Amino acid sequence: MSDVEVSTVPPYTVRIVEGQEIAFDESGFLLNPDLWSQKLAEILALDDWLQLREVHWRVIAFLRNYYLENGRTPLNSELRKGTGLALSEIEASFPQGIRQGARRLAGLPNPRGCG
């Protein structure tokens, strides 16, 4: 894409998105969740060959709002209840899974304690 440049600077990666430098950890999670934008989510999704649809945005919005209000990511039961979607539906919508897919696209910090 012409609006995205990538450069690797150990131990993280910096991507230039719409003229703004955005740093990611070694697993592809934003180092500063405040730099998240819908455009960034769309670009990250394209990296995974994923076109974001309504179900994706519902999950992403819930994850971001929950994190901003509670300072942590929701438990899977909270995610299911908050989105009205079955976990199997969420996991099927994000080929990289909830952690590496949905949480990463939502711009949440790396949940290092998981998997």
Backbone torsions as a table, in degrees:
resi	resn	phi	psi	omega
1	MET	NA	144.7	-177.2
2	SER	-76.8	-22.3	-178.4
3	ASP	-92.0	7.9	-178.2
4	VAL	-129.4	129.4	172.3
5	GLU	-120.8	147.2	179.7
6	VAL	-125.6	134.5	171.7
7	SER	-140.8	144.3	-178.7
8	THR	-103.2	127.9	176.7
9	VAL	-132.4	104.8	-176.1
10	PRO	-55.2	141.8	0.6
11	PRO	-95.5	21.5	179.9
12	TYR	-134.5	170.6	179.2
13	THR	-112.4	139.0	175.6
14	VAL	-112.4	128.6	174.9
15	ARG	-116.7	141.8	175.7
16	ILE	-99.8	114.2	-179.4
17	VAL	-121.7	117.7	-178.4
18	GLU	50.6	43.9	175.9
19	GLY	80.8	0.1	-178.5
20	GLN	-110.1	131.7	176.5
21	GLU	-77.1	127.1	179.8
22	ILE	-128.5	124.9	-177.3
23	ALA	-97.7	140.1	179.0
24	PHE	-125.2	148.4	175.9
25	ASP	-77.4	-177.4	-176.0
26	GLU	-65.5	-16.7	178.2
27	SER	-99.2	2.1	177.8
28	GLY	90.4	12.8	178.2
29	PHE	-91.6	143.9	177.0
30	LEU	-59.8	137.2	174.3
31	LEU	-80.6	-27.1	178.2
32	ASN	-126.2	97.9	-177.6
33	PRO	-59.1	-18.6	178.8
34	ASP	-68.3	-16.4	-179.3
35	LEU	-87.9	1.0	-179.8
36	TRP	-64.5	146.1	172.7
37	SER	-149.1	163.4	176.6
38	GLN	-61.8	-38.5	178.5
39	LYS	-60.7	-42.7	178.6
40	LEU	-63.2	-42.5	178.0
41	ALA	-59.6	-41.8	179.4
42	GLU	-63.3	-41.6	179.3
43	ILE	-65.9	-44.7	178.7
44	LEU	-63.3	-37.9	178.1
45	ALA	-63.8	-41.3	178.6
46	LEU	-62.0	-32.7	175.4
47	ASP	-58.1	-31.2	180.0
48	ASP	-96.8	10.9	-178.4
49	TRP	60.0	38.9	-176.5
50	LEU	-119.8	126.2	174.5
51	GLN	-97.5	120.0	-175.9
52	LEU	-72.0	130.9	179.0
53	ARG	-120.6	-176.7	-176.2
54	GLU	-54.8	-43.5	-178.6
55	VAL	-62.6	-38.2	178.2
56	HIS	-65.4	-46.9	-178.6
57	TRP	-64.5	-34.3	177.6
58	ARG	-62.3	-46.1	179.7
59	VAL	-66.5	-46.7	-179.6
60	ILE	-59.5	-46.7	-179.7
61	ALA	-61.8	-43.4	179.3
62	PHE	-62.9	-46.6	-179.4
63	LEU	-58.9	-46.3	-179.3
64	ARG	-64.7	-47.7	-178.1
65	ASN	-63.0	-43.0	-179.9
66	TYR	-61.9	-46.0	-179.4
67	TYR	-62.0	-44.8	-178.6
68	LEU	-66.1	-34.3	-179.2
69	GLU	-81.2	-32.3	-171.5
70	ASN	-114.0	-11.0	179.6
71	GLY	72.0	15.4	177.9
72	ARG	-154.1	164.5	176.1
73	THR	-81.0	152.4	-179.3
74	PRO	-73.9	152.6	169.4
75	LEU	-67.1	159.3	179.9
76	ASN	-58.1	-37.1	178.5
77	SER	-64.9	-36.0	177.4
78	GLU	-71.0	-36.8	177.6
79	LEU	-64.2	-45.4	179.0
80	ARG	-60.8	-50.0	-178.6
81	LYS	-64.6	-42.8	-177.0
82	GLY	-68.4	-29.5	-179.3
83	THR	-98.5	-18.4	-175.3
84	GLY	73.6	17.7	-178.5
85	LEU	-114.1	147.7	173.3
86	ALA	-71.0	147.6	178.2
87	LEU	-57.4	-37.2	179.2
88	SER	-62.7	-35.4	177.9
89	GLU	-69.4	-40.5	178.4
90	ILE	-64.8	-48.0	-179.5
91	GLU	-62.4	-37.9	178.5
92	ALA	-68.2	-28.4	-179.0
93	SER	-77.1	-24.4	-179.2
94	PHE	-118.7	96.0	-176.9
95	PRO	-54.5	-26.5	178.4
96	GLN	-85.5	0.9	179.4
97	GLY	89.7	179.4	-178.7
98	ILE	-69.9	-46.2	-176.3
99	ARG	-67.7	-62.4	-174.2
100	GLN	-78.0	-20.1	179.6
101	GLY	-98.6	-75.5	-172.9
102	ALA	-62.2	-50.4	-177.9
103	ARG	-64.6	-39.4	-180.0
104	ARG	-66.9	-43.9	179.3
105	LEU	-67.0	-26.9	178.0
106	ALA	-79.5	-5.3	177.2
107	GLY	78.7	19.9	179.5
108	LEU	-80.3	156.7	178.1
109	PRO	-63.2	158.6	179.0
110	ASN	-65.3	120.3	177.5
111	PRO	-80.9	74.9	-172.5
112	ARG	-54.5	-27.0	-179.3
113	GLY	-75.3	-9.1	-178.2
114	CYS	-97.6	145.7	172.6
115	GLY	35.3	NA	NA
